[in-house]
Amino acid sequence: MKLLCKEGFEVGRYRLCKLMKRLGLIVKCKKRFTLMADSKHQLPVPENLLNKGFSPSAKNQV
């Protein structure tokens, strides 16, 4: 929309949306940066204390 305004076209957001839909144009968004887990690190891995034991004996216990 900013590019069209720079070139001298006065187009609103909703008008532009209608025109793009009529022409079959789709806006492609940039993919967000995804943080990948680094499994090749040399740091010590903590041991799994829970071991999927999700049946606590009382409230606020594991």
C-alpha positions, -999 to +999 in steps of 0.1 A: +000+000+000+029+024+008+044+016-025+012+025-044+010+058-024+046+066-034+036+061-070+007+085-067-023+061-063-046+069-035-059+035-023-073+025+011-067-007+029-101-022+022-102-012-014-068-027-019-080-059-002-110-061-026-089-055-057-063-081-047-091-106-040-106-099-074-072-105-091-065-136-071-035-121-054-024-134-020-001-117+005+027-140+016+041-131+050+077-136+060+083-167+080+091-160+117+125-170+129+123-203+147+148-212+174+160-247+169+172-268+198+210-273+198+214-310+205+252-309+197+261-289+227+287-300+253+266-289+283+255-316+309+219-327+305+200-328+338+185-362+347+147-367+344+134-367+379+097-368+370+098-398+346+063-391+335+049-397+370+020-374+368-001-390+396+007-369+427-003-381+461-015-346+473-019-311+460+012-292+451+033-324+449+052-330+417 
